[in-house]
Amino acid sequence: MNNETHVKLMCGLGLVITRFNTLEFYMQTVLSSLLTRHQDIGHMTTSLLSFGKSIQLFDAICRRKIKNPELVKELEALCKKLNKAEGERNKLLHSHYLASMDPTGFTRHKTNLSGNFPVHEMKPEELFELAKSFEQHYEEFVAFYQKVHEAAIVQKVLPHEAFDI
């Protein structure tokens, strides 16, 4: 792997990690506000959850409180995207990277449970695209929460009851 490709690989992985961490932090912040009026206690509680468990909890709370079928469908689509994003992030984060025969790319590999050693040729641009998709998931998550929260405010509901719509 040439130096330029190595730098792009590191930048791409850095973007994937930071964009996903922004999404994860926002998920914890939303869950904290749904669980308690005390953000510090909420963040302490959600810090114990993996991202996958946070999605499950968010989904469960929303399903219990949202009465609007259109919002429930939107929730399902959002949670599906978030679960897929977590899998993609984990796959990249827990892989090993080597030089590729293509000097502008690299090889990602990770041993799986069956002992196979799958190898995937990649280009740095694929990491940049994935990071961009994580940013889009974050924006969708923010928009969904704001939509539900605004609907609750119109109904003059307390913030911790924001999903009773």
N, C-alpha and C positions, 0 to 999 in steps of 0.2 A: 504494500500500500504506500503510495507516494505521500509526501508530507502534506500536500494540499488536500488530498482525499482524507487523510487522517484528521486534519483540522476540521473539515466539513463533517466528518463522522462525529467528532466530539461536539461540535456546535449543534448538529441535528439531535443527538441524544440529549444534550442540555436543554434544547427547546422542548423536546418531548416531555422531559421530566418536569420542567418548570410550568409548562402549560397544564399538565395533568395535576400538579400540586396546587395550582390556582383553583382548578375545578374541585379538587378534594377539600381544600380549605373552605370554599364557599358552601359545599355540602355540609361540612361540620358546623358552619355558622348558621345555616338554615335549620339544621336539626336542633342546634342549641336553642334557637329562638322558639322552636315548636315544643321542646321538652320543658323549658323553664323560662321564667322571666329573668333569671340570673345568668348572664352570658358566661361568666367564669365557670359556674357549675356545669352549664351545658357543654362548654368546650372540654372540661375535664372528663365528662361522661363520654362524649363522642370521640375523644382521643383514644379510647379503648377499642374502637371499632375499626375493622378494615374498611376499605372503600366499598367492597362488595356488601358487607354487613350494613354499612351506612345507606346504601341504595335500598336494601331490603327494608330497613326501618323507615326510611322516607316513603317508600311505596306503601308500607302497611299503614302509616299514619294518614297518608293522603287518601287511601282507599276507605279508611274509616270515616273520614271527615268530608270528603268531596262527594256531593250528591249529583253534580252535573255530569252526565254520561260523556259529553264531548271532552271535558277536562280529564276524565278517567282514561279515555282513549289516548289523549295527548300524554298523560302520565306514563301509560304503558310503553308508548313509542320512545319517550325520553329515557325511561329506565333501561330499555333494551339497548339503546345507544350507549348509555353510561356503562353497562355491564360489558359490552363489546370493547369499549375504550379501555376499561381496566385490564381485560385479557390481552389486548394489543400492547399496552404499556408493560405489563408483566413479562410478556414474551420477549420484548426488546431489552428490558432491564436485566433479565436473568439469562441473557445469551452471552456468548463470547464472540469476539470479532477478530477476523484475520484478513490478511491481504487477499485480494482476488486476482484472478488472471487478467481481469479488466483493470487497468491502472486507475480508472475513474470510479471504481466501485469497491465493495468489500464483501466479505463472506460472513454471514451470521450463522452460528450453529449453537445448538443446545441439545444435550442428551435428554431423551424423554424416559418415561417409566419403563417402557419395554426395551430399553437399552439401545434404541436406534439413535443415530447421530445425524438427524436431518440437517442439511446444509442449504442455505438460501443466499443467492446472489442478490445484492442490493446496491442501490445508488443513494448517495446522501439526500438527493431530492425527495426520496420516499419518506425520509424522516421529517423533512420540512413540511411535507404534505400532511403527515400524521399529526404533527404539532399544530398545524393550522386547523385540522379537524377537531382536535381537543379544545381549541379556542372557540370553535363554533358550538361545540357541546356545552361549554361554559355559558356562552351567550344564550343558548336555548334554555338552559337551566334557569338562568337569571330571569329571562323573559317569562317562563312558566311561573316561577315563584311570584314575580311581580304581578302577573295577571290574577293569580289567586288572591294575593294579598290586597290588591286594589278592589277586587270584588267584595272582599270582606270589609274593607273600610267603608265602601258605599253602604253596606248593610249595618255600619256602626258596630262592628264586632271588635273585641279586644285583640291586640296583636297576637297573643298566645293562642287565640281561638281562630286565627286567620283562615283556617281551612274549613270552618263550619259553613260551607256555602252549597 
